[in-house]
Amino acid sequence: MTWEEFVERLEEYNDTESSIDESTLLELQDIHTNPFDFNAVTRDDLLKLPFLTENQANDIIYYVEKNAPIQSFGELMLIPSLNQDEREMLRLFLTIKATSPVGNSNSRTPSWDALASNIKNELVWRTDIPLYTTAGYGNYPDSVLAASPNKAYQGDPLHHSMRYSLQSLNRLFAGIQMEKDAGECGIDHVSAHIFVKDLGFIKSAAIGDYRLSFGQGLAVNTGMRFGKMMTSTTDRLDIGISKHSSLTEAGFFRGAAATIRVKDWELSAFLSYRKTDGTMRSDSLGISTLKTDGLHRTISERNRKGNLSTTNFGGNIHWGKNGFTISATAIATHFSIPLTPIKDTEASLYRKYNATGQDFLVTSVAYGYKTSRISFTGETACSSTESQNGFATINTLRWQTNRNNTLSLVGRSYGAQFVSINGKAFSENTSVQNEQGALISWTNTSLKKVKLLAYADIMYFPWLKYQVGAPSHAYEALAQAQVSPGNKWKLLLRYRMKTKQKDFTNKDTNITTLRYNTSHNLKFQLSHTPSPQLTLNTTATAVLTSFAEDSNCGFSISEAIHWKSLSTPLRIGGSLTLFSTNNFNSRISCYEPSLLYSFGFTSLYHHGIRTSLLASIPTISNRLSLNARISSTILTDGSTLGTALDATNSNHKEDLQLQVVYKW
C-alpha cells in the first residue's frame, strides 16, 4: 500500500462531508517518514494510528513481547485480530531494523552522542503555479482601485512553501516552515519548533510552536479530530504535547511546554503567546470575529493580521494504573483586545453565547477504566467567564462482545453557555458548544474478509444556529461494508443519510418555520491490484439532497491509477473523474493523489471533467526527489469556475505544482 492509497483509505473511515484535518495527516505522515521499530514499538505509539483498536494494539505488543525479535512483516498474519487491510496499513508505519533490540528499547534513554550521530534531515520546497488568471489579479485602473481597494490581491498568484525538519531516533525533532499563499506579498508565515520525547523522566517537551491535547478535548485540543466512523478513536485525544509541523496558521501554541513522568503520574505545564488575526468592529469596541484561514491577500485581510495578542497558560495532572486513569486540566486564555461579537440584532441573535470578553478559563476532569473487553472514558468541563458559565461532558462506552463484534456508545452534552477557546472534541458542530447527542455504532468482522460498520446519531441543538432560528434536531445514520475477496480485490459499499432542521420561509405567507434539510450519499469503490506495482481504483458516488420542495442530485464516476517501482521510490499516479450535479448543494467530495505534505481533497459541482497526473522521480541515490502534479477542471455546461476574486471567467482551469525533496 502506498501513502496515497492509505490517505484515501483513511478518508473512507471519515465523514463524507469533512475531511480529516491537516495536522492529523501530517502527524501520520511524519510517522510514515520515520516509522516505529517493530521490535521496540510501544502501545502509545500504536494508538497514534487511528485504524487500530486498543485491543489490536494490545495484541501486537503481547506478540512482540513473546516472540521478539520480529524477523519479517509476515508475522503480522499470526495476530488474529488484524485483517488484511490493517496489516497493509501497518507496514507504512513500522520498520524492522537490522540491529533491532529484543524487547522494548524505549525504556532506555539514548545518550546525546547517539542522538547526534543518528540525525536525519529533510528539506522540502514547493511551488504552485496556476495556469489561468482570476479576477483578483486583473489590471484595474487606479480610479477603480481607489473606489474599491479590495478588488485586487496585493501579491502575485504563486504559492511557495519551504519545510526543513530534523529528527533523531524518534526522540529529538526540530523544524522550520515558511509559506507565502497565492495573492500574498512575500513570506507571510514562519513557524519553528524543537521537540523531544521519552528522554528519561521527560515524556515530552517543546519550545517554539506546538500542539496540546488533554482528556477528550473539551478544555484543550489543537491536535487530532476524526469523524463519526472512527468512534474507536474518541478516547485517544489525551496525547499531551506534540510538535506543530504544519503550515496551518491557526490552531497551535507558541512558547514552551513540558510533561514529566514520575512512576504512575504525569505533570504538564505550558505557556503560549502569539499574535492572532481578528476583525475589528466598525465602532472600535473590540474584535467581532477571530480570523483563522491565514490568508492576507487583500488590503482588508492584511489589516486583520495580528490585530490582537493571545496568551494561554495552564497545566494538566494525570494518573493511571491497572486500567484506571484520571486527569485534571486547566487552561486560561487572555486576549489583548476584548471579543465583542455582533449579537444585538434579530439576524445575529444566534451569536448570543459566542465567546465574549478578554479572559477565559476552562477546567476539566477526565476519567476512564479499561479492561480487555470493556472501555469507559469521559471528560466533564466547565467554563468560567464574566458572562458565560457553562458545562460540557462527553462519555464513551465501548464493549467488545467477542472477537468479531464491538459496540460503542458516545454521549455528549455541550451547553450553549459553555465556551472553550481551544477545545475540539467529538461533535457535529465545529465548536464544543450548543449540542446534545447520542451515537451508537457497531463493527462486525464475523464474515471472513468482510468488515461491517453501522452507526446512528441523534442530535439536539438547544440554542439557535446560523440559518436556524429555533432549537433544532438532526439525525444521521450510516451503513458500510468492506469486502476483500482476495489479495488483489477490495470492494467498498457505503450509504449515509443526514437530516438537519433549517429555516424555511414561505413566499406566500412570509412565515418562517423549521424544515428538514436531508442528504443521501451512496458510494461504491472497487480496488484491483493486478501486480505489486499497479493499483486501479474505480469509484462511483451519488448524492441526493432535499429541502422543502427543492431537491437536487449529483453523480460522479472516477478511475485512478497508481504505479510504483519496487526497487526505487519512483511513482506515477493519475485520475479521471466525470461529474454531474444540479448545484453546490449536491456537490461531490473526492480525494486525489497529491504531493508530499499536501492533501488533495476537492469538491466538484455543475457538470464536467476533473483530471490529475502525479509523478515522483528519485535521483542521487534516492535522496533527491523531483515531484510534479498537474490538474485540470473543465465544466461542460458553460459555467464559469470560482466566485468573487477567484472567478476565472472561463469554463476551465489548470494548476501545476512542483516540489523538490532532499533527504540526508
C-alpha positions as CSV (number, residue, x, y, z in Angstrom):
1,M,0.0,0.0,0.0
2,T,1.3,3.4,-0.9
3,W,0.9,6.5,1.2
4,E,-1.6,7.9,-1.3
5,E,-3.7,4.8,-1.1
6,F,-3.6,5.0,2.7
7,V,-4.9,8.6,2.8
8,E,-7.7,7.6,0.5
9,R,-8.5,4.6,2.7
10,L,-8.4,6.8,5.8
11,E,-10.8,9.1,4.2
12,E,-13.2,6.2,3.7
13,Y,-13.3,5.9,7.5
14,N,-14.1,9.5,7.9
15,D,-17.1,11.7,7.4
16,T,-18.0,12.2,3.7
17,E,-18.6,16.0,4.3
18,S,-15.5,16.9,6.3
19,S,-12.0,15.7,5.6
20,I,-9.6,14.7,8.3
21,D,-7.7,17.7,9.5
22,E,-4.3,18.5,8.1
23,S,-2.5,18.3,11.4
24,T,-3.7,14.7,11.8
25,L,-2.5,13.7,8.4
26,L,0.9,15.5,8.9
27,E,1.5,13.7,12.1
28,L,0.7,10.3,10.4
29,Q,3.0,11.3,7.5
30,D,5.8,12.1,9.9
31,I,5.4,8.6,11.4
32,H,5.4,7.1,7.9
33,T,8.6,9.0,7.1
34,N,10.2,7.9,10.4
35,P,8.5,4.6,11.1
36,F,8.5,2.9,14.5
37,D,10.8,0.0,15.0
38,F,8.5,-3.1,15.1
39,N,10.6,-4.7,17.9
40,A,10.6,-1.5,20.0
41,V,7.2,-0.1,19.4
42,T,5.0,0.9,22.4
43,R,1.3,0.8,23.0
44,D,1.2,4.6,23.0
45,D,2.9,4.6,19.6
46,L,0.4,2.2,18.1
47,L,-2.6,4.2,19.5
48,K,-1.5,7.1,17.3
49,L,-2.6,5.0,14.3
50,P,-6.3,5.7,14.0
51,F,-7.2,2.4,12.2
52,L,-6.1,0.3,15.1
53,T,-8.4,-0.5,18.1
54,E,-7.0,-0.6,21.6
55,N,-7.3,-4.4,21.7
56,Q,-5.4,-4.7,18.4
57,A,-2.6,-2.5,19.8
58,N,-2.5,-4.7,23.0
59,D,-2.4,-7.9,20.8
60,I,0.6,-6.5,18.8
61,I,2.5,-5.6,22.0
62,Y,1.8,-9.0,23.5
63,Y,3.0,-10.8,20.4
64,V,6.2,-8.7,20.3
65,E,6.9,-9.3,23.9
66,K,6.5,-13.1,23.5
67,N,8.3,-13.5,20.1
68,A,10.9,-10.7,19.8
69,P,12.9,-10.2,17.8
70,I,10.4,-9.9,14.9
71,Q,12.1,-11.0,11.7
72,S,9.5,-10.0,9.0
73,F,6.2,-8.4,8.4
74,G,4.7,-11.7,7.6
75,E,4.4,-12.3,11.3
76,L,1.5,-9.8,11.4
77,M,-0.6,-12.7,10.0
78,L,-0.1,-14.5,13.3
79,I,-2.0,-11.8,15.1
80,P,-5.7,-12.9,14.6
81,S,-7.3,-9.6,15.4
82,L,-5.6,-7.9,12.4
83,N,-7.3,-8.2,9.0
84,Q,-5.6,-7.7,5.6
85,D,-6.2,-4.0,5.4
86,E,-4.8,-3.3,8.8
87,R,-1.7,-5.4,8.1
88,E,-1.1,-3.5,4.9
89,M,-1.6,-0.1,6.6
90,L,0.7,-1.1,9.5
91,R,3.6,-1.7,7.1
92,L,3.6,2.0,6.3
93,F,4.3,2.9,9.9
94,L,6.6,0.1,11.1
95,T,10.2,-0.9,10.2
96,I,12.4,-3.8,11.1
97,K,15.9,-2.7,11.7
98,A,18.8,-5.0,11.1
99,T,20.0,-4.2,14.6
100,S,16.6,-4.3,16.3
101,P,16.9,-4.9,20.0
102,V,15.0,-7.7,21.7
103,G,12.1,-6.1,23.6
104,N,11.2,-2.5,24.2
105,S,14.1,-0.1,23.8
106,N,12.0,2.9,24.7
107,S,12.8,2.3,28.4
108,R,16.4,3.1,27.7
109,T,17.4,6.8,27.2
110,P,19.8,7.3,24.3
111,S,23.0,9.3,25.0
112,W,23.5,12.7,23.5
113,D,26.2,11.2,21.3
114,A,23.7,8.6,20.0
115,L,21.2,11.4,19.2
116,A,23.8,13.5,17.5
117,S,25.1,10.6,15.3
118,N,21.6,9.4,14.2
119,I,20.3,12.7,12.9
120,K,18.2,12.6,9.7
121,N,17.4,15.8,7.7
122,E,14.8,16.7,5.2
123,L,14.3,19.8,3.1
124,V,11.1,20.3,1.0
125,W,10.4,23.2,-1.4
126,R,7.1,23.5,-3.2
127,T,5.7,26.0,-5.7
128,D,2.1,26.1,-7.0
129,I,1.6,27.8,-10.4
130,P,-1.9,28.5,-11.6
131,L,-2.1,28.4,-15.4
132,Y,-5.0,30.8,-15.5
133,T,-5.9,34.3,-14.3
134,T,-8.7,35.1,-11.8
135,A,-10.5,38.4,-11.1
136,G,-8.2,39.2,-8.2
137,Y,-5.2,39.6,-10.4
138,G,-6.8,41.7,-13.1
139,N,-5.3,45.0,-14.3
140,Y,-7.6,47.7,-12.9
141,P,-7.3,51.5,-13.3
142,D,-6.2,53.4,-10.3
143,S,-9.6,55.1,-10.1
144,V,-11.3,51.7,-9.7
145,L,-8.8,50.6,-7.0
146,A,-9.2,53.9,-5.2
147,A,-13.0,53.3,-5.1
148,S,-12.7,49.5,-4.3
149,P,-9.3,48.9,-2.8
150,N,-10.2,45.2,-2.0
151,K,-11.0,44.4,-5.7
152,A,-7.5,43.1,-6.3
153,Y,-5.0,40.9,-4.5
154,Q,-1.8,42.6,-3.4
155,G,0.7,39.9,-4.4
156,D,1.4,37.5,-7.3
157,P,-0.6,34.3,-7.9
158,L,2.2,31.9,-7.0
159,H,2.2,29.9,-3.8
160,H,5.6,29.0,-2.2
161,S,6.4,26.9,0.9
162,M,9.6,25.6,2.5
163,R,9.9,23.0,5.2
164,Y,13.1,21.8,6.9
165,S,12.9,19.0,9.5
166,L,15.4,17.1,11.7
167,Q,14.8,14.0,13.7
168,S,16.9,11.5,15.6
169,L,15.9,8.1,17.0
170,N,12.3,9.2,17.2
171,R,13.2,11.2,20.3
172,L,14.5,14.5,19.0
173,F,12.7,16.7,16.4
174,A,13.3,20.2,15.1
175,G,12.0,22.1,12.1
176,I,11.1,25.4,10.5
177,Q,8.3,26.1,8.0
178,M,7.8,29.2,5.8
179,E,4.9,29.9,3.4
180,K,3.6,32.5,1.0
181,D,0.0,31.9,-0.1
182,A,-1.2,32.9,-3.5
183,G,-2.0,36.6,-3.6
184,E,0.2,37.5,-0.6
185,C,3.3,39.7,-0.7
186,G,6.5,37.9,0.4
187,I,6.9,35.3,3.1
188,D,3.8,35.7,5.2
189,H,4.1,32.9,7.8
190,V,7.1,31.4,9.7
191,S,6.9,28.6,12.2
192,A,9.6,26.8,14.1
193,H,9.9,24.1,16.8
194,I,12.2,21.9,18.9
195,F,10.5,18.9,20.4
196,V,11.8,15.9,22.4
197,K,10.1,12.9,23.9
198,D,10.9,9.9,26.0
199,L,14.2,11.2,27.4
200,G,14.4,9.9,30.9
201,F,11.7,11.4,33.2
202,I,10.8,13.9,30.4
203,K,7.9,12.4,28.5
204,S,7.7,15.3,26.1
205,A,8.9,18.9,25.9
206,A,8.5,21.6,23.2
207,I,10.0,25.1,22.5
208,G,8.5,27.2,19.7
209,D,5.3,26.1,18.1
210,Y,3.4,23.1,19.5
211,R,0.1,21.5,19.9
212,L,-1.8,20.3,23.0
213,S,-4.4,17.7,23.7
214,F,-5.6,16.5,27.1
215,G,-8.6,14.4,28.2
216,Q,-11.3,14.2,25.5
217,G,-10.5,17.7,24.1
218,L,-13.2,19.7,25.9
219,A,-10.7,22.0,27.6
220,V,-7.9,21.9,25.1
221,N,-7.3,20.0,21.8
222,T,-5.4,21.6,19.0
223,G,-4.4,18.2,17.6
224,M,-6.3,15.3,16.1
225,R,-10.0,15.1,15.3
226,F,-11.8,12.3,13.4
227,G,-15.2,11.7,12.0
228,K,-18.0,9.6,13.4
229,M,-16.9,6.5,11.5
230,M,-13.9,6.3,13.8
231,T,-15.6,6.0,17.1
232,S,-12.7,3.8,18.3
233,T,-10.6,6.9,18.4
234,T,-12.8,9.2,20.5
235,D,-10.9,8.4,23.7
236,R,-7.4,8.9,22.2
237,L,-7.1,12.6,22.3
238,D,-5.2,12.6,25.6
239,I,-1.8,12.7,23.8
240,G,-0.4,15.7,25.7
241,I,2.2,17.8,23.9
242,S,3.1,17.3,20.2
243,K,5.1,19.3,17.7
244,H,3.4,21.7,15.2
245,S,5.0,21.0,11.8
246,S,2.0,22.1,9.7
247,L,1.8,25.2,7.5
248,T,-1.6,25.9,9.1
249,E,-1.5,29.4,10.6
250,A,-4.0,28.8,13.4
251,G,-4.8,26.2,16.0
252,F,-1.4,26.0,17.7
253,F,0.5,27.4,20.6
254,R,3.8,29.3,20.6
255,G,6.0,29.3,23.6
256,A,7.1,26.4,25.8
257,A,5.5,23.2,27.3
258,A,6.8,20.1,29.1
259,T,5.5,16.9,30.6
260,I,7.4,15.0,33.2
261,R,6.7,11.4,34.2
262,V,7.1,10.1,37.8
263,K,6.0,6.5,38.1
264,D,2.2,6.5,37.6
265,W,2.0,10.3,37.4
266,E,2.4,12.8,34.6
267,L,2.6,16.5,35.2
268,S,2.3,19.1,32.4
269,A,2.7,22.8,32.2
270,F,2.5,25.2,29.2
271,L,2.8,28.9,28.3
272,S,2.0,30.4,25.0
273,Y,2.0,33.9,23.5
274,R,1.3,34.8,19.9
275,K,-0.4,37.2,17.5
276,T,-3.8,36.3,16.3
277,D,-5.9,37.6,13.3
278,G,-9.2,39.3,14.1
279,T,-11.8,41.5,12.5
280,M,-12.1,44.9,14.3
281,R,-15.6,46.2,14.8
282,S,-16.5,49.4,13.0
283,D,-17.3,51.0,16.3
284,S,-13.9,50.1,17.6
285,L,-15.4,48.4,20.7
286,G,-13.4,45.2,20.1
287,I,-12.9,42.2,17.9
288,S,-16.1,40.9,16.2
289,T,-14.6,37.6,14.9
290,L,-11.4,35.7,15.0
291,K,-9.8,35.0,11.6
292,T,-8.3,31.6,11.2
293,D,-7.7,31.0,7.5
294,G,-4.2,32.6,7.5
295,L,-4.9,34.5,4.2
296,H,-3.6,38.1,3.9
297,R,-4.1,38.8,0.2
298,T,-6.2,42.0,0.1
299,I,-5.9,45.2,2.0
300,S,-8.8,44.3,4.3
301,E,-7.3,40.9,5.0
302,R,-3.9,42.4,5.7
303,N,-5.5,44.9,8.1
304,R,-6.7,42.0,10.2
305,K,-3.3,40.3,10.5
306,G,-2.0,40.2,14.1
307,N,-4.7,42.5,15.4
308,L,-4.6,41.1,18.9
309,S,-2.3,39.1,21.1
310,T,-3.4,35.8,22.7
311,T,-1.8,34.4,25.9
312,N,-2.6,30.9,27.0
313,F,-1.2,29.1,30.1
314,G,-2.2,26.2,32.2
315,G,-1.4,22.6,33.1
316,N,-2.5,19.0,33.5
317,I,-2.0,16.3,36.0
318,H,-2.6,12.7,35.0
319,W,-2.6,9.4,36.9
320,G,-3.1,5.9,35.5
321,K,-2.7,2.4,36.9
322,N,-4.3,-1.0,36.4
323,G,-6.7,0.2,33.7
324,F,-7.8,3.3,35.7
325,T,-7.0,6.8,34.6
326,I,-7.9,10.3,35.9
327,S,-6.6,13.7,34.9
328,A,-7.4,17.3,35.6
329,T,-6.7,20.2,33.1
330,A,-6.9,23.9,33.5
331,I,-6.3,26.5,30.7
332,A,-6.6,30.3,30.9
333,T,-6.8,32.5,27.8
334,H,-6.3,36.2,27.6
335,F,-6.9,38.4,24.6
336,S,-5.3,41.9,24.4
337,I,-8.5,43.2,22.9
338,P,-11.9,42.0,24.0
339,L,-14.0,39.8,21.8
340,T,-17.3,41.6,21.2
341,P,-19.3,39.6,18.6
342,I,-22.3,41.4,17.0
343,K,-25.4,39.8,18.5
344,D,-27.8,42.7,19.2
345,T,-30.0,42.2,16.0
346,E,-32.6,39.6,15.2
347,A,-30.4,38.2,12.4
348,S,-27.4,37.8,14.8
349,L,-29.2,36.5,17.8
350,Y,-27.7,33.1,17.3
351,R,-24.4,34.5,18.4
352,K,-25.7,35.3,21.9
353,Y,-23.4,32.8,23.6
354,N,-20.4,33.3,21.4
355,A,-17.2,33.9,23.3
356,T,-17.3,37.4,24.7
357,G,-14.7,39.3,26.8
358,Q,-10.9,39.2,27.3
359,D,-10.3,36.5,29.8
360,F,-11.5,32.8,29.7
361,L,-10.9,29.9,32.0
362,V,-11.8,26.3,31.3
363,T,-11.2,23.4,33.8
364,S,-12.0,19.8,33.3
365,V,-11.7,16.3,34.8
366,A,-11.1,13.3,32.5
367,Y,-11.6,9.7,33.7
368,G,-11.5,6.2,32.4
369,Y,-11.4,2.5,33.1
370,K,-10.4,-0.2,30.5
371,T,-10.4,-3.9,30.5
372,S,-9.7,-6.3,27.7
373,R,-13.4,-6.1,26.6
374,I,-14.9,-3.0,28.1
375,S,-13.7,0.6,28.0
376,F,-15.3,3.6,29.6
377,T,-13.8,7.1,29.2
378,G,-15.1,10.6,29.6
379,E,-14.5,14.2,30.5
380,T,-16.5,16.9,32.2
381,A,-15.6,20.5,31.9
382,C,-16.8,23.9,32.9
383,S,-16.1,27.4,31.6
384,S,-15.8,30.4,33.8
385,T,-16.0,33.9,32.3
386,E,-17.6,37.2,33.3
387,S,-20.7,36.5,31.2
388,Q,-20.6,32.8,30.3
389,N,-20.6,29.9,32.7
390,G,-21.4,26.6,31.2
391,F,-20.8,22.9,31.4
392,A,-19.9,20.2,28.9
393,T,-19.4,16.5,29.1
394,I,-18.7,13.6,26.8
395,N,-18.6,9.9,27.8
396,T,-17.8,6.8,25.7
397,L,-18.7,3.2,26.5
398,R,-17.1,0.6,24.3
399,W,-17.9,-3.2,24.6
400,Q,-16.1,-5.9,22.6
401,T,-18.8,-8.6,23.0
402,N,-16.5,-11.1,21.3
403,R,-13.5,-11.1,18.9
404,N,-15.7,-10.1,16.0
405,N,-18.2,-7.6,17.4
406,T,-17.7,-4.2,19.0
407,L,-20.5,-1.9,20.2
408,S,-19.8,1.8,21.1
409,L,-22.0,4.4,22.7
410,V,-20.9,8.1,22.7
411,G,-23.0,10.5,24.6
412,R,-22.2,14.3,24.8
413,S,-23.9,17.3,26.2
414,Y,-22.3,20.7,25.4
415,G,-24.1,23.6,27.0
416,A,-24.9,26.7,24.9
417,Q,-23.1,28.8,27.5
418,F,-20.0,26.6,27.6
419,V,-17.1,28.4,25.9
420,S,-13.8,26.7,25.2
421,I,-11.5,28.8,23.0
422,N,-9.0,25.9,22.5
423,G,-11.4,22.9,22.7
424,K,-12.1,20.4,19.9
425,A,-14.0,17.2,20.7
426,F,-16.3,14.7,19.1
427,S,-19.2,16.7,17.8
428,E,-21.4,17.7,14.9
429,N,-20.7,21.4,15.3
430,T,-17.3,22.9,14.7
431,S,-17.2,24.2,18.3
432,V,-17.7,22.4,21.5
433,Q,-21.0,24.2,22.3
434,N,-24.8,24.1,21.9
435,E,-25.1,20.3,21.2
436,Q,-26.6,17.2,22.8
437,G,-26.3,13.9,21.2
438,A,-26.1,10.1,21.5
439,L,-24.3,7.9,18.9
440,I,-24.3,4.1,18.8
441,S,-22.1,2.2,16.5
442,W,-21.5,-1.5,15.7
443,T,-18.5,-3.1,14.0
444,N,-18.6,-6.7,12.9
445,T,-15.9,-9.0,11.3
446,S,-17.6,-12.3,11.7
447,L,-17.7,-13.0,8.0
448,K,-14.3,-13.9,6.6
449,K,-12.8,-11.0,4.6
450,V,-15.8,-8.8,5.3
451,K,-16.0,-5.9,7.7
452,L,-19.3,-4.3,8.5
453,L,-19.9,-0.9,10.2
454,A,-23.1,0.9,11.1
455,Y,-23.9,3.8,13.3
456,A,-26.9,6.1,14.2
457,D,-26.6,9.5,15.8
458,I,-29.4,11.6,17.3
459,M,-28.7,15.3,17.9
460,Y,-30.4,18.2,19.6
461,F,-29.2,21.9,19.5
462,P,-30.8,23.8,22.4
463,W,-29.9,27.3,21.1
464,L,-30.2,28.9,17.7
465,K,-27.7,28.4,14.9
466,Y,-26.8,30.2,11.7
467,Q,-30.0,30.0,9.5
468,V,-31.7,28.1,12.3
469,G,-34.0,30.4,14.3
470,A,-35.1,28.0,17.0
471,P,-33.9,25.0,18.9
472,S,-33.5,22.2,16.4
473,H,-32.9,18.4,15.8
474,A,-30.7,16.4,13.5
475,Y,-30.3,12.7,12.7
476,E,-27.6,10.7,10.9
477,A,-27.2,7.1,10.0
478,L,-24.6,5.1,8.1
479,A,-24.1,1.5,6.9
480,Q,-20.9,0.3,5.3
481,A,-19.4,-3.0,4.1
482,Q,-15.8,-3.6,3.1
483,V,-15.1,-6.8,1.3
484,S,-11.7,-8.3,0.4
485,P,-12.5,-11.4,-1.7
486,G,-8.8,-11.9,-2.5
487,N,-5.4,-10.3,-2.2
488,K,-6.0,-8.4,-5.5
489,W,-9.5,-7.1,-5.0
490,K,-11.2,-4.8,-2.5
491,L,-14.8,-3.6,-2.5
492,L,-16.4,-0.8,-0.5
493,L,-20.1,-0.1,-0.3
494,R,-21.4,2.8,1.8
495,Y,-24.8,4.5,2.4
496,R,-25.1,7.6,4.6
497,M,-28.1,9.7,5.5
498,K,-28.1,13.0,7.4
499,T,-31.0,15.4,8.0
500,K,-30.9,18.7,9.9
501,Q,-33.6,21.3,10.6
502,K,-33.2,24.6,8.9
503,D,-35.2,27.8,8.4
504,F,-37.7,27.8,5.6
505,T,-39.7,31.0,4.7
506,N,-42.9,30.5,2.8
507,K,-43.0,33.0,0.0
508,D,-46.8,33.3,0.1
509,T,-47.3,33.8,3.9
510,N,-43.7,35.1,4.7
511,I,-43.8,32.8,7.7
512,T,-40.6,31.1,8.7
513,T,-40.6,27.5,10.1
514,L,-38.1,24.7,10.5
515,R,-37.9,22.1,7.8
516,Y,-35.6,19.2,7.5
517,N,-32.6,19.5,5.1
518,T,-31.8,15.9,4.1
519,S,-28.9,14.4,2.2
520,H,-28.4,10.9,1.0
521,N,-24.9,9.7,-0.1
522,L,-24.1,6.4,-1.8
523,K,-20.5,5.3,-2.6
524,F,-19.2,2.3,-4.5
525,Q,-15.5,1.7,-4.8
526,L,-13.6,-1.2,-6.4
527,S,-9.9,-1.6,-6.0
528,H,-7.8,-4.0,-8.1
529,T,-4.1,-4.8,-7.7
530,P,-3.1,-6.8,-10.8
531,S,0.5,-6.7,-9.8
532,P,2.6,-5.4,-6.9
533,Q,3.4,-2.3,-8.9
534,L,0.0,-1.4,-10.2
535,T,-3.3,-0.5,-8.4
536,L,-6.6,0.5,-10.1
537,N,-9.4,2.2,-8.3
538,T,-12.9,2.7,-9.7
539,T,-15.3,4.9,-7.7
540,A,-18.9,5.9,-8.2
541,T,-20.7,8.4,-5.9
542,A,-24.3,9.5,-5.9
543,V,-25.8,12.4,-3.8
544,L,-29.4,13.3,-3.3
545,T,-30.5,16.3,-1.3
546,S,-33.9,17.7,-0.5
547,F,-35.2,20.7,1.4
548,A,-38.9,21.7,1.5
549,E,-40.0,21.5,-2.2
550,D,-36.4,21.7,-3.5
551,S,-34.4,18.6,-4.4
552,N,-31.0,18.2,-6.1
553,C,-28.9,15.3,-7.2
554,G,-25.3,14.7,-8.2
555,F,-23.3,11.8,-9.6
556,S,-19.6,11.1,-10.3
557,I,-17.6,8.2,-11.6
558,S,-13.8,8.1,-11.5
559,E,-10.8,6.0,-12.3
560,A,-7.5,6.3,-10.5
561,I,-4.2,4.5,-11.5
562,H,-1.2,4.2,-9.2
563,W,2.1,2.7,-10.4
564,K,5.2,2.4,-8.2
565,S,8.6,0.9,-8.7
566,L,9.5,-1.9,-6.3
567,S,13.2,-1.0,-6.2
568,T,13.1,2.8,-6.1
569,P,10.7,5.5,-4.7
570,L,9.6,6.2,-8.4
571,R,5.8,6.5,-8.6
572,I,3.2,7.7,-11.0
573,G,-0.4,8.3,-10.5
574,G,-3.4,9.7,-12.4
575,S,-7.1,10.1,-12.1
576,L,-10.1,11.0,-14.3
577,T,-13.5,12.0,-12.8
578,L,-16.7,12.7,-14.7
579,F,-19.2,14.5,-12.6
580,S,-22.7,16.0,-12.9
581,T,-24.6,17.9,-10.2
582,N,-27.5,20.3,-10.1
583,N,-25.7,22.9,-7.9
584,F,-23.3,23.3,-5.0
585,N,-25.8,21.7,-2.6
586,S,-25.3,18.3,-4.4
587,R,-21.6,18.7,-4.7
588,I,-19.3,15.6,-4.8
589,S,-16.3,15.3,-2.4
590,C,-13.3,13.3,-3.6
591,Y,-9.7,12.6,-2.9
592,E,-6.8,12.9,-5.4
593,P,-3.2,11.8,-5.0
594,S,-1.1,14.9,-4.1
595,L,2.4,16.0,-3.3
596,L,4.3,15.2,-0.1
597,Y,2.8,17.0,2.9
598,S,-0.2,18.1,0.9
599,F,-3.6,16.5,0.6
600,G,-5.8,16.6,-2.5
601,F,-9.4,16.9,-1.2
602,T,-11.7,18.7,-3.6
603,S,-15.4,19.4,-4.1
604,L,-16.9,19.2,-7.6
605,Y,-20.2,20.6,-8.8
606,H,-22.0,21.6,-12.0
607,H,-21.1,19.3,-15.0
608,G,-17.6,18.5,-16.1
609,I,-14.4,16.6,-16.1
610,R,-11.6,16.6,-13.4
611,T,-8.2,15.1,-14.2
612,S,-4.9,14.9,-12.4
613,L,-1.4,13.5,-13.0
614,L,1.3,13.0,-10.4
615,A,4.9,11.9,-10.8
616,S,7.7,11.4,-8.2
617,I,11.1,10.8,-9.7
618,P,14.0,9.9,-7.3
619,T,17.6,11.0,-8.1
620,I,21.1,11.0,-6.4
621,S,20.8,7.7,-4.6
622,N,17.1,8.3,-3.9
623,R,18.0,11.2,-1.6
624,L,16.6,13.9,-4.0
625,S,13.1,13.6,-5.3
626,L,11.5,15.7,-8.0
627,N,7.8,15.7,-7.7
628,A,5.2,17.3,-10.0
629,R,1.4,17.4,-10.2
630,I,-0.8,18.9,-12.8
631,S,-4.6,19.0,-12.5
632,S,-7.4,20.3,-14.7
633,T,-11.1,21.0,-14.2
634,I,-13.3,21.5,-17.3
635,L,-17.0,22.4,-17.0
636,T,-19.0,21.2,-19.9
637,D,-22.2,23.1,-19.2
638,G,-20.8,26.6,-19.9
639,S,-20.5,27.6,-16.3
640,T,-17.5,29.6,-15.1
641,L,-15.2,28.5,-12.2
642,G,-14.8,30.3,-9.0
643,T,-16.6,33.3,-7.4
644,A,-15.7,36.9,-6.4
645,L,-11.9,37.5,-6.7
646,D,-11.3,33.8,-7.5
647,A,-13.6,33.8,-10.6
648,T,-11.8,32.7,-13.7
649,N,-14.3,34.0,-16.3
650,S,-13.6,30.6,-18.0
651,N,-15.0,27.1,-18.0
652,H,-11.7,25.5,-17.3
653,K,-8.6,25.9,-15.1
654,E,-5.3,24.1,-14.8
655,D,-2.8,24.0,-11.9
656,L,0.8,23.0,-11.8
657,Q,2.6,22.0,-8.6
658,L,6.3,21.4,-8.4
659,Q,8.2,20.1,-5.4
660,V,11.8,19.2,-4.5
661,V,12.5,16.9,-1.6
662,Y,16.1,16.3,-0.3
663,K,17.0,13.9,2.5
664,W,20.3,13.3,4.1
